[in-house]
């Protein structure tokens, strides 16, 4: 029952567009062609007249190729080169750079010791060597 309603709706739309075609903008006139083509769905469609005849198999395998400007890679390369020259060579270090170069252990009090204790427990449970961890723990405790 819904198929009959859709078919009658298509026909009504087609006839409305056909009657008022002069008032419809050119961009919308393409819709009337698709409606008229679907009017007789029982008739076979000729492959040579369908949009499928223009489809290339290579498009299915590799996708639609974007047309890029010939100079686009050169512009990107130049932009990246200018960026790298500025940030790696020309730019001087400031106090933020110096702050970022500090170790996390220097920023948070007791972090290294806590992490070494956790590593010591793990190595003891799994039978791994602990000499280096114990040595570093002694250095930290002597420094405090």
N, CA and C atoms as an extended XYZ file, in Angstrom:
432
Properties=species:S:1:pos:R:3:atomname:S:1:resname:S:1:resid:I:1 pbc="F F F"
N         0.822       -1.186        0.000 N   UNK     1
C         0.000        0.000        0.000 CA  UNK     1
C         0.869        1.255        0.000 C   UNK     1
N         1.996        1.229        0.735 N   UNK     2
C         2.872        2.387        0.765 CA  UNK     2
C         3.586        2.569       -0.573 C   UNK     2
N         3.846        1.469       -1.306 N   UNK     3
C         4.472        1.568       -2.620 CA  UNK     3
C         3.541        2.287       -3.583 C   UNK     3
N         2.253        1.999       -3.496 N   UNK     4
C         1.283        2.681       -4.356 CA  UNK     4
C         1.237        4.169       -4.040 C   UNK     4
N         1.309        4.495       -2.753 N   UNK     5
C         1.302        5.912       -2.380 CA  UNK     5
C         2.534        6.628       -2.908 C   UNK     5
N         3.708        5.978       -2.802 N   UNK     6
C         4.932        6.588       -3.302 CA  UNK     6
C         4.894        6.783       -4.809 C   UNK     6
N         4.361        5.780       -5.514 N   UNK     7
C         4.264        5.889       -6.973 CA  UNK     7
C         3.315        7.015       -7.358 C   UNK     7
N         2.176        7.100       -6.699 N   UNK     8
C         1.237        8.168       -7.022 CA  UNK     8
C         1.809        9.529       -6.631 C   UNK     8
N         2.587        9.568       -5.554 N   UNK     9
C         3.221       10.820       -5.161 CA  UNK     9
C         4.253       11.254       -6.193 C   UNK     9
N         5.021       10.309       -6.727 N   UNK    10
C         5.996       10.624       -7.766 CA  UNK    10
C         5.296       11.171       -9.013 C   UNK    10
N         4.219       10.513       -9.400 N   UNK    11
C         3.503       10.968      -10.594 CA  UNK    11
C         2.921       12.355      -10.383 C   UNK    11
N         2.358       12.599       -9.191 N   UNK    12
C         1.786       13.911       -8.907 CA  UNK    12
C         2.874       14.985       -8.915 C   UNK    12
N         4.032       14.660       -8.338 N   UNK    13
C         5.149       15.609       -8.344 CA  UNK    13
C         5.614       15.886       -9.768 C   UNK    13
N         5.704       14.837      -10.582 N   UNK    14
C         6.136       14.993      -11.964 CA  UNK    14
C         5.179       15.898      -12.733 C   UNK    14
N         3.894       15.655      -12.590 N   UNK    15
C         2.924       16.475      -13.314 CA  UNK    15
C         2.929       17.915      -12.814 C   UNK    15
N         3.129       18.121      -11.506 N   UNK    16
C         3.208       19.477      -10.971 CA  UNK    16
C         4.416       20.208      -11.548 C   UNK    16
N         5.562       19.526      -11.575 N   UNK    17
C         6.772       20.142      -12.117 CA  UNK    17
C         6.612       20.424      -13.602 C   UNK    17
N         5.977       19.507      -14.299 N   UNK    18
C         5.785       19.690      -15.735 CA  UNK    18
C         4.905       20.909      -16.017 C   UNK    18
N         3.868       21.104      -15.202 N   UNK    19
C         2.962       22.227      -15.413 CA  UNK    19
C         3.614       23.562      -15.058 C   UNK    19
N         4.439       23.565      -14.005 N   UNK    20
C         5.019       24.811      -13.519 CA  UNK    20
C         6.508       24.920      -13.848 C   UNK    20
N         6.936       24.281      -14.909 N   UNK    21
C         8.348       24.233      -15.273 CA  UNK    21
C         8.931       25.614      -15.546 C   UNK    21
N         8.149       26.501      -16.080 N   UNK    22
C         8.647       27.836      -16.409 CA  UNK    22
C         9.007       28.622      -15.151 C   UNK    22
N         8.321       28.345      -14.048 N   UNK    23
C         8.554       29.087      -12.803 CA  UNK    23
C         9.690       28.497      -11.968 C   UNK    23
N        10.171       27.297      -12.329 N   UNK    24
C        11.215       26.628      -11.550 CA  UNK    24
C        12.573       27.109      -12.018 C   UNK    24
N        13.484       27.411      -11.074 N   UNK    25
C        14.836       27.829      -11.483 CA  UNK    25
C        15.546       26.714      -12.243 C   UNK    25
N        16.543       27.104      -13.022 N   UNK    26
C        17.266       26.151      -13.859 CA  UNK    26
C        17.946       25.077      -13.022 C   UNK    26
N        18.459       25.435      -11.836 N   UNK    27
C        19.153       24.456      -11.003 CA  UNK    27
C        18.222       23.349      -10.527 C   UNK    27
N        16.930       23.638      -10.410 N   UNK    28
C        15.972       22.625       -9.954 CA  UNK    28
C        15.352       21.836      -11.103 C   UNK    28
N        15.568       22.258      -12.337 N   UNK    29
C        14.952       21.577      -13.464 CA  UNK    29
C        15.521       20.184      -13.670 C   UNK    29
N        16.723       19.935      -13.205 N   UNK    30
C        17.311       18.602      -13.333 CA  UNK    30
C        16.508       17.579      -12.557 C   UNK    30
N        15.819       18.015      -11.494 N   UNK    31
C        14.997       17.085      -10.718 CA  UNK    31
C        13.849       16.539      -11.544 C   UNK    31
N        13.293       17.360      -12.434 N   UNK    32
C        12.169       16.892      -13.239 CA  UNK    32
C        12.587       15.778      -14.185 C   UNK    32
N        13.828       15.793      -14.639 N   UNK    33
C        14.306       14.729      -15.524 CA  UNK    33
C        14.386       13.411      -14.766 C   UNK    33
N        14.870       13.446      -13.533 N   UNK    34
C        14.983       12.199      -12.776 CA  UNK    34
C        13.606       11.654      -12.430 C   UNK    34
N        12.660       12.546      -12.184 N   UNK    35
C        11.309       12.084      -11.885 CA  UNK    35
C        10.684       11.455      -13.119 C   UNK    35
N        10.892       12.047      -14.303 N   UNK    36
C        10.309       11.495      -15.516 CA  UNK    36
C        10.955       10.162      -15.881 C   UNK    36
N        12.234        9.988      -15.572 N   UNK    37
C        12.901        8.727      -15.879 CA  UNK    37
C        12.378        7.608      -14.992 C   UNK    37
N        11.999        7.934      -13.775 N   UNK    38
C        11.511        6.902      -12.857 CA  UNK    38
C        10.015        6.653      -12.993 C   UNK    38
N         9.372        7.366      -13.914 N   UNK    39
C         7.924        7.202      -14.066 CA  UNK    39
C         7.566        5.785      -14.483 C   UNK    39
N         8.310        5.221      -15.425 N   UNK    40
C         8.030        3.860      -15.889 CA  UNK    40
C         9.107        2.943      -15.338 C   UNK    40
N         8.901        2.433      -14.130 N   UNK    41
C         9.892        1.588      -13.500 CA  UNK    41
C         9.863        0.164      -14.029 C   UNK    41
N         8.796       -0.202      -14.724 N   UNK    42
C         8.697       -1.567      -15.236 CA  UNK    42
C         9.519       -1.771      -16.505 C   UNK    42
N         9.876       -0.701      -17.179 N   UNK    43
C        10.641       -0.824      -18.410 CA  UNK    43
C        12.119       -1.056      -18.076 C   UNK    43
N        12.829       -1.853      -18.884 N   UNK    44
C        14.255       -2.061      -18.629 CA  UNK    44
C        15.049       -0.789      -18.934 C   UNK    44
N        16.141       -0.631      -18.216 N   UNK    45
C        17.004        0.532      -18.391 CA  UNK    45
C        18.164        0.134      -19.284 C   UNK    45
N        18.439        0.956      -20.291 N   UNK    46
C        19.580        0.690      -21.163 CA  UNK    46
C        20.855        1.099      -20.436 C   UNK    46
N        21.818        0.194      -20.436 N   UNK    47
C        23.066        0.461      -19.724 CA  UNK    47
C        23.808        1.645      -20.330 C   UNK    47
N        23.790        1.763      -21.640 N   UNK    48
C        24.536        2.832      -22.292 CA  UNK    48
C        23.949        4.203      -21.987 C   UNK    48
N        22.686        4.261      -21.603 N   UNK    49
C        22.055        5.541      -21.294 CA  UNK    49
C        22.055        5.835      -19.792 C   UNK    49
N        22.456        4.888      -18.973 N   UNK    50
C        22.430        5.079      -17.523 CA  UNK    50
C        23.733        5.730      -17.047 C   UNK    50
N        23.721        6.334      -15.872 N   UNK    51
C        24.955        6.912      -15.321 CA  UNK    51
C        26.022        5.859      -15.027 C   UNK    51
N        25.624        4.607      -14.893 N   UNK    52
C        26.589        3.547      -14.605 CA  UNK    52
C        27.534        3.305      -15.775 C   UNK    52
N        27.131        3.660      -16.976 N   UNK    53
C        27.995        3.434      -18.135 CA  UNK    53
C        29.222        4.352      -18.116 C   UNK    53
N        29.131        5.470      -17.388 N   UNK    54
C        30.249        6.410      -17.322 CA  UNK    54
C        31.185        6.111      -16.155 C   UNK    54
N        30.834        5.152      -15.295 N   UNK    55
C        31.639        4.811      -14.122 CA  UNK    55
C        32.838        3.967      -14.532 C   UNK    55
N        33.999        4.341      -14.069 N   UNK    56
C        35.233        3.623      -14.380 CA  UNK    56
C        35.527        2.623      -13.259 C   UNK    56
N        35.997        1.438      -13.625 N   UNK    57
C        36.322        0.418      -12.628 CA  UNK    57
C        37.491        0.856      -11.755 C   UNK    57
N        38.396        1.627      -12.307 N   UNK    58
C        39.544        2.106      -11.529 CA  UNK    58
C        39.088        2.991      -10.376 C   UNK    58
N        37.984        3.691      -10.531 N   UNK    59
C        37.452        4.531       -9.472 CA  UNK    59
C        36.990        3.683       -8.298 C   UNK    59
N        36.459        2.506       -8.567 N   UNK    60
C        36.022        1.615       -7.492 CA  UNK    60
C        37.210        1.077       -6.713 C   UNK    60
N        38.308        0.822       -7.394 N   UNK    61
C        39.485        0.260       -6.726 CA  UNK    61
C        40.267        1.317       -5.958 C   UNK    61
N        40.537        2.448       -6.567 N   UNK    62
C        41.426        3.430       -5.949 CA  UNK    62
C        40.707        4.661       -5.425 C   UNK    62
N        39.431        4.799       -5.650 N   UNK    63
C        38.689        5.963       -5.185 CA  UNK    63
C        38.778        7.118       -6.154 C   UNK    63
N        38.041        8.144       -5.843 N   UNK    64
C        38.021        9.330       -6.694 CA  UNK    64
C        39.286       10.125       -6.425 C   UNK    64
N        39.988       10.484       -7.472 N   UNK    65
C        41.238       11.225       -7.332 CA  UNK    65
C        40.940       12.716       -7.229 C   UNK    65
N        41.555       13.334       -6.239 N   UNK    66
C        41.403       14.774       -6.078 CA  UNK    66
C        42.342       15.487       -7.033 C   UNK    66
N        41.829       16.464       -7.716 N   UNK    67
C        42.671       17.267       -8.592 CA  UNK    67
C        43.333       18.348       -7.745 C   UNK    67
N        44.633       18.250       -7.622 N   UNK    68
C        45.383       19.224       -6.848 CA  UNK    68
C        46.181       20.104       -7.787 C   UNK    68
N        46.500       21.261       -7.289 N   UNK    69
C        47.314       22.174       -8.076 CA  UNK    69
C        48.730       21.634       -8.158 C   UNK    69
N        49.400       21.889       -9.257 N   UNK    70
C        50.727       21.321       -9.476 CA  UNK    70
C        51.745       21.865       -8.485 C   UNK    70
N        51.508       23.073       -7.948 N   UNK    71
C        52.481       23.687       -7.062 CA  UNK    71
C        52.158       23.462       -5.582 C   UNK    71
N        51.106       22.722       -5.266 N   UNK    72
C        50.726       22.509       -3.870 CA  UNK    72
C        51.819       21.828       -3.040 C   UNK    72
N        52.464       20.758       -3.521 N   UNK    73
C        53.531       20.152       -2.701 CA  UNK    73
C        54.691       21.107       -2.435 C   UNK    73
N        54.990       21.969       -3.390 N   UNK    74
C        56.081       22.923       -3.206 CA  UNK    74
C        55.734       23.971       -2.146 C   UNK    74
N        54.483       24.397       -2.118 N   UNK    75
C        54.052       25.376       -1.124 CA  UNK    75
C        54.108       24.756        0.272 C   UNK    75
N        53.652       23.520        0.400 N   UNK    76
C        53.681       22.841        1.696 CA  UNK    76
C        55.126       22.636        2.147 C   UNK    76
N        55.979       22.195        1.247 N   UNK    77
C        57.388       21.981        1.581 CA  UNK    77
C        58.051       23.287        2.013 C   UNK    77
N        57.782       24.357        1.307 N   UNK    78
C        58.368       25.646        1.667 CA  UNK    78
C        57.861       26.113        3.025 C   UNK    78
N        56.593       25.925        3.318 N   UNK    79
C        56.033       26.337        4.599 CA  UNK    79
C        56.668       25.563        5.746 C   UNK    79
N        56.808       24.259        5.579 N   UNK    80
C        57.421       23.435        6.620 CA  UNK    80
C        58.891       23.813        6.793 C   UNK    80
N        59.580       24.090        5.705 N   UNK    81
C        60.993       24.477        5.787 CA  UNK    81
C        61.152       25.792        6.543 C   UNK    81
N        60.315       26.778        6.260 N   UNK    82
C        60.385       28.065        6.958 CA  UNK    82
C        60.087       27.864        8.442 C   UNK    82
N        59.100       27.054        8.753 N   UNK    83
C        58.744       26.761       10.145 CA  UNK    83
C        59.929       26.134       10.874 C   UNK    83
N        60.566       25.136       10.252 N   UNK    84
C        61.680       24.441       10.890 CA  UNK    84
C        62.892       25.361       11.061 C   UNK    84
N        63.187       26.184       10.080 N   UNK    85
C        64.322       27.102       10.187 CA  UNK    85
C        64.091       28.082       11.329 C   UNK    85
N        62.888       28.612       11.430 N   UNK    86
C        62.614       29.576       12.495 CA  UNK    86
C        62.722       28.925       13.872 C   UNK    86
N        62.021       27.801       14.077 N   UNK    87
C        61.969       27.215       15.412 CA  UNK    87
C        63.233       26.449       15.790 C   UNK    87
N        63.996       25.973       14.834 N   UNK    88
C        65.196       25.198       15.163 CA  UNK    88
C        66.481       26.009       15.098 C   UNK    88
N        66.520       27.091       14.321 N   UNK    89
C        67.771       27.819       14.126 CA  UNK    89
C        67.671       29.268       14.610 C   UNK    89
N        66.706       30.013       14.130 N   UNK    90
C        66.647       31.444       14.385 CA  UNK    90
C        66.121       31.826       15.759 C   UNK    90
N        65.190       31.065       16.291 N   UNK    91
C        64.537       31.418       17.548 CA  UNK    91
C        65.486       31.203       18.722 C   UNK    91
N        65.550       32.194       19.627 N   UNK    92
C        66.383       32.085       20.810 CA  UNK    92
C        65.598       31.422       21.936 C   UNK    92
N        66.324       30.723       22.811 N   UNK    93
C        65.666       30.086       23.952 CA  UNK    93
C        65.182       31.151       24.924 C   UNK    93
N        64.070       30.856       25.580 N   UNK    94
C        63.552       31.772       26.589 CA  UNK    94
C        63.356       31.004       27.893 C   UNK    94
N        62.774       31.659       28.889 N   UNK    95
C        62.637       31.024       30.196 CA  UNK    95
C        61.693       29.824       30.168 C   UNK    95
N        60.740       29.819       29.264 N   UNK    96
C        59.830       28.668       29.159 CA  UNK    96
C        60.582       27.454       28.635 C   UNK    96
N        61.450       27.647       27.656 N   UNK    97
C        62.259       26.538       27.146 CA  UNK    97
C        63.161       25.967       28.234 C   UNK    97
N        63.761       26.853       29.018 N   UNK    98
C        64.615       26.391       30.112 CA  UNK    98
C        63.811       25.622       31.153 C   UNK    98
N        62.607       26.065       31.427 N   UNK    99
C        61.748       25.376       32.401 CA  UNK    99
C        61.327       24.003       31.882 C   UNK    99
N        61.064       23.893       30.584 N   UNK   100
C        60.664       22.608       30.007 CA  UNK   100
C        61.819       21.622       29.945 C   UNK   100
N        63.054       22.111       29.971 N   UNK   101
C        64.195       21.211       29.903 CA  UNK   101
C        64.498       20.559       31.252 C   UNK   101
N        63.896       21.050       32.325 N   UNK   102
C        64.095       20.458       33.651 CA  UNK   102
C        63.418       19.096       33.738 C   UNK   102
N        64.013       18.219       34.526 N   UNK   103
C        63.469       16.881       34.724 CA  UNK   103
C        62.226       16.953       35.612 C   UNK   103
N        61.357       15.997       35.448 N   UNK   104
C        60.150       15.927       36.274 CA  UNK   104
C        60.509       15.624       37.722 C   UNK   104
N        61.592       14.896       37.919 N   UNK   105
C        62.035       14.589       39.280 CA  UNK   105
C        62.476       15.854       40.017 C   UNK   105
N        62.988       16.855       39.296 N   UNK   106
C        63.380       18.118       39.915 CA  UNK   106
C        62.176       18.984       40.245 C   UNK   106
N        61.078       18.759       39.608 N   UNK   107
C        59.870       19.553       39.820 CA  UNK   107
C        59.037       19.039       40.993 C   UNK   107
N        58.920       17.718       41.122 N   UNK   108
C        58.058       17.127       42.151 CA  UNK   108
C        58.937       16.479       43.207 C   UNK   108
N        58.819       16.970       44.417 N   UNK   109
C        59.638       16.487       45.526 CA  UNK   109
C        59.248       15.057       45.887 C   UNK   109
N        60.224       14.152       45.941 N   UNK   110
C        60.006       12.780       46.372 CA  UNK   110
C        59.502       11.838       45.290 C   UNK   110
N        59.341       12.318       44.073 N   UNK   111
C        58.812       11.465       43.016 CA  UNK   111
C        59.792       10.360       42.641 C   UNK   111
N        61.062       10.709       42.494 N   UNK   112
C        62.047        9.705       42.089 CA  UNK   112
C        62.182        8.622       43.151 C   UNK   112
N        62.193        9.022       44.401 N   UNK   113
C        62.321        8.045       45.484 CA  UNK   113
C        61.121        7.102       45.509 C   UNK   113
N        59.945        7.640       45.374 N   UNK   114
C        58.733        6.820       45.358 CA  UNK   114
C        58.752        5.843       44.178 C   UNK   114
N        59.170        6.322       43.033 N   UNK   115
C        59.217        5.466       41.854 CA  UNK   115
C        60.279        4.366       42.004 C   UNK   115
N        61.392        4.696       42.619 N   UNK   116
C        62.435        3.691       42.850 CA  UNK   116
C        61.970        2.623       43.838 C   UNK   116
N        61.214        3.037       44.855 N   UNK   117
C        60.677        2.062       45.817 CA  UNK   117
C        59.711        1.114       45.123 C   UNK   117
N        58.863        1.647       44.256 N   UNK   118
C        57.922        0.804       43.511 CA  UNK   118
C        58.662       -0.164       42.596 C   UNK   118
N        59.714        0.316       41.934 N   UNK   119
C        60.522       -0.545       41.061 CA  UNK   119
C        61.239       -1.617       41.871 C   UNK   119
N        61.696       -1.269       43.063 N   UNK   120
C        62.372       -2.226       43.934 CA  UNK   120
C        61.427       -3.357       44.335 C   UNK   120
N        60.208       -3.018       44.725 N   UNK   121
C        59.218       -4.042       45.092 CA  UNK   121
C        58.899       -4.946       43.896 C   UNK   121
N        58.734       -4.356       42.733 N   UNK   122
C        58.432       -5.136       41.536 CA  UNK   122
C        59.579       -6.100       41.211 C   UNK   122
N        60.808       -5.583       41.230 N   UNK   123
C        61.967       -6.429       40.905 CA  UNK   123
C        62.158       -7.550       41.928 C   UNK   123
N        61.898       -7.272       43.213 N   UNK   124
C        62.009       -8.313       44.232 CA  UNK   124
C        60.969       -9.410       44.033 C   UNK   124
N        59.749       -9.036       43.671 N   UNK   125
C        58.677      -10.013       43.456 CA  UNK   125
C        58.939      -10.891       42.236 C   UNK   125
N        59.583      -10.336       41.222 N   UNK   126
C        59.796      -11.068       39.979 CA  UNK   126
C        61.227      -11.598       39.821 C   UNK   126
N        62.046      -11.478       40.844 N   UNK   127
C        63.392      -12.018       40.814 CA  UNK   127
C        64.341      -11.295       39.874 C   UNK   127
N        64.143      -10.018       39.694 N   UNK   128
C        65.013       -9.217       38.824 CA  UNK   128
C        66.093       -8.537       39.668 C   UNK   128
N        67.195       -8.113       39.045 N   UNK   129
C        68.285       -7.482       39.817 CA  UNK   129
C        67.844       -6.156       40.452 C   UNK   129
N        68.330       -5.900       41.662 N   UNK   130
C        67.931       -4.691       42.398 CA  UNK   130
C        69.113       -3.842       42.827 C   UNK   130
N        70.338       -4.186       42.431 N   UNK   131
C        71.524       -3.465       42.900 CA  UNK   131
C        71.516       -1.994       42.475 C   UNK   131
N        71.191       -1.724       41.216 N   UNK   132
C        71.196       -0.342       40.718 CA  UNK   132
C        70.137        0.504       41.424 C   UNK   132
N        68.977       -0.084       41.683 N   UNK   133
C        67.896        0.647       42.348 CA  UNK   133
C        68.310        0.995       43.777 C   UNK   133
N        68.898        0.024       44.480 N   UNK   134
C        69.331        0.266       45.862 CA  UNK   134
C        70.430        1.321       45.915 C   UNK   134
N        71.324        1.294       44.944 N   UNK   135
C        72.414        2.272       44.889 CA  UNK   135
C        71.861        3.688       44.705 C   UNK   135
N        70.894        3.834       43.782 N   UNK   136
C        70.308        5.158       43.530 CA  UNK   136
C        69.488        5.616       44.738 C   UNK   136
N        68.795        4.714       45.410 N   UNK   137
C        68.043        5.087       46.611 CA  UNK   137
C        68.981        5.602       47.703 C   UNK   137
N        70.132        4.987       47.875 N   UNK   138
C        71.107        5.456       48.854 CA  UNK   138
C        71.624        6.837       48.484 C   UNK   138
N        71.866        7.097       47.187 N   UNK   139
C        72.332        8.429       46.752 CA  UNK   139
C        71.304        9.503       47.062 C   UNK   139
N        70.025        9.174       46.824 N   UNK   140
C        68.969       10.156       47.067 CA  UNK   140
C        68.828       10.432       48.556 C   UNK   140
N        68.882        9.396       49.389 N   UNK   141
C        68.711        9.569       50.835 CA  UNK   141
C        69.921       10.297       51.446 C   UNK   141
N        71.105       10.101       50.897 N   UNK   142
C        72.275       10.827       51.396 CA  UNK   142
C        72.222       12.305       51.009 C   UNK   142
N        71.627       12.591       49.868 N   UNK   143
C        71.495       13.975       49.389 CA  UNK   143
C        70.515       14.773       50.204 C   UNK   143
N        69.504       14.139       50.776 N   UNK   144
C        68.499       14.848       51.585 CA  UNK   144
C        69.088       15.098       52.923 C   UNK   144
